[in-house]
Amino acid sequence: MKVNKMIIALCAFLLILPACKLKTIVSVNDYYTPTNGHLPIYQTGQQLPTDIIRIGSIVVGESGLTPTNKCTYEACIRLIEDEAKKVGADLVY
C-alpha cells in the first residue's frame, strides 16, 4: 500500500514538474490600450525619451521548480515584453 501511494505521488510530481513556469509580479498604476509588435527594451544607462511616464513594474523570477532551460534571459525578456504589451506600454526599461 505504501509503495502505491509513493508511486502515485511520484507520478503527480513528474506531471506537475514540466508545467512549472516563470513567476511574474505585475504592478500597474494606469492601464492603456494594449500594444502590438515589438517593444524597445532600454538597458540601464541608456538614454530614455523625455516624454515618458512610468505606468508600472514587472518582476520576473523562477518559481522554485522552473526547469533551467525555461529560466533564460531571453525567456524573461519575452515574458516582460508580453506583460508590458497587455497594459499598453510603449517601451520597457
ZADOLO-530684 format. One line per 10 residues: number of its first residue (from 0); their letters; for each residue x, y negated, z negated of N, C-alpha, C. Coordinates in pm, whole numbers. Each point is the difference from the previous one (the first is absolute). Layout:
! ZADOLO-530684
NUM> a> X Y Z X Y Z X Y Z; ... $
This chain:
! ZADOLO-530684
0> mkvnkmiial> 83 120 0 -83 -120 0 87 -126 0; 106 -2 -81 88 -117 -4 68 -21 135; 37 108 66 66 -10 130 -94 -62 102; -128 37 -3 -98 -57 93 -15 -151 -22; -7 -41 -126 -12 -143 -30 124 -75 46; 118 59 -20 123 -66 41 7 -11 153; -44 103 70 1 -3 146 -98 -106 50; -117 -9 -61 -98 -101 38 56 -140 -26; 63 -20 -114 57 -130 -33 112 -35 97; 84 96 36 108 -24 94 -55 -34 139 $
10> cafllilpac> -102 71 44 -62 -29 130 -60 -140 1; -67 -38 -108 -60 -133 -8 109 -106 6; 111 20 -69 111 -95 1 59 -11 140; 18 111 68 57 -1 134 -93 -66 102; -130 8 -22 -95 -66 88 -2 -151 -23; 19 -40 -124 -3 -141 -35 131 -68 41; 112 68 -10 131 -60 24 13 -69 135; -39 63 112 15 -70 128 -92 -121 12; -103 -9 -81 -93 -111 8 48 -123 -73; 106 12 -77 51 -115 -75 45 -108 97 $
20> klktivsvnd> -19 -124 -39 36 -110 89 59 -114 -81; 41 -102 71 56 -117 -65 -109 -72 -80; 38 -56 -112 -92 -71 -88 6 -149 34; -115 -62 16 -4 -144 29 -83 -73 -104; 46 -119 -32 -77 -90 -87 -14 -131 78; -123 -36 31 -26 -120 79 -74 -100 -87; 55 -121 -7 -62 -109 -75 -24 -115 99; -126 -37 18 -34 -100 102 -70 -120 -65; 48 -120 34 -63 -123 -48 -115 -42 90; 20 7 131 -100 -37 99 3 99 115 $
30> yytptnghlp> -118 39 48 -10 89 116 -28 -84 125; 60 39 110 -23 -64 129 -42 107 100; -33 -41 121 -38 95 104 116 96 26; -23 129 -2 109 96 25 71 -29 132; 131 21 1 81 -28 118 37 129 71; 33 -13 127 42 113 83 143 -24 49; 59 104 51 134 -13 57 109 4 -105; 120 -29 43 118 5 -88 12 -129 -80; 29 13 -128 23 -116 -85 150 -23 -14; 46 -125 9 142 -24 -26 31 27 -147 $
40> iyqtgqqlpt> 113 64 -25 41 31 -136 128 -78 -29; -8 -92 -96 113 -84 -37 73 63 -118; 130 3 8 83 53 -107 41 -115 -93; 45 32 -118 47 -99 -95 113 -81 63; -10 -131 -10 104 -88 55 -33 -53 139; -98 59 67 -39 -51 131 -86 -123 -16; 12 -93 96 -80 -122 -2 -146 33 32; -90 -43 -88 -143 22 19 -63 -121 67; -111 21 73 -73 -115 53 -46 -90 -115; -17 -128 27 -34 -94 -107 -148 -4 -34 $
50> diirigsivv> -85 47 90 -144 -13 -20 -66 130 -49; 69 76 -83 -56 127 -46 -56 -13 -141; -94 87 -32 -51 10 -136 6 147 -41; 23 23 -125 4 136 -51 -143 45 -31; -38 113 60 -136 49 -24 -2 124 -89; 117 54 -34 3 115 -88 135 67 -4; 3 117 -62 124 77 -8 -33 148 14; 98 73 51 -14 144 20 123 66 -60; -23 97 -87 109 77 -60 -14 143 48; 109 57 52 -2 137 50 107 79 -75 $
60> gesgltptnk> -36 119 -40 93 89 -68 -42 143 20; 81 89 -46 -39 139 13 -81 40 -121; -92 91 21 -98 34 -103 46 108 -97; 122 45 12 51 102 -92 18 134 65; -86 34 96 10 127 70 14 -22 151; 37 -121 39 12 -31 142 118 74 60; -23 75 108 113 66 67 99 -104 50; 128 30 -10 106 -95 35 -16 -55 141; -39 83 95 -12 -47 137 -116 -96 21; -91 -13 -97 -112 -94 11 29 -132 -70 $
70> ctyeacirli> 108 -7 -75 32 -120 -77 123 -68 61; -7 -30 129 110 -66 68 -27 -150 8; 103 -76 33 -15 -145 17 -105 -29 108; 9 73 111 -92 -21 111 -145 29 -41; -20 107 -78 -134 34 -47 -54 -109 -92; 84 -53 -87 -43 -107 -91 -36 -126 77; 83 -38 97 -28 -120 80 -128 17 80; -21 117 58 -122 27 77 -123 -13 -90; 8 54 -121 -111 -7 -94 -26 -145 -43; 106 -74 -26 -14 -142 -38 -65 -78 113 $
80> edeakkvgad> 46 24 123 -57 -70 115 -148 33 17; -37 127 -15 -140 40 12 -87 -66 -107; 49 -2 -123 -77 -62 -109 -11 -151 21; 106 -63 49 -1 -145 24 -100 -35 110; -7 82 103 -97 -24 108 -144 5 -51; -27 90 -94 -136 15 -53 -51 -127 -67; 91 -76 -63 -42 -120 -71 18 -127 83; 44 16 126 10 -114 90 132 -74 -3; 107 65 -42 131 -67 -3 54 -19 141; 79 -106 17 66 -28 128 148 36 -3 $
90> lvy> 54 20 -120 138 42 -14 20 67 -135; 112 68 -15 34 67 -125 135 -53 -45; 9 -39 -128 127 -45 -56 25 74 -128 $
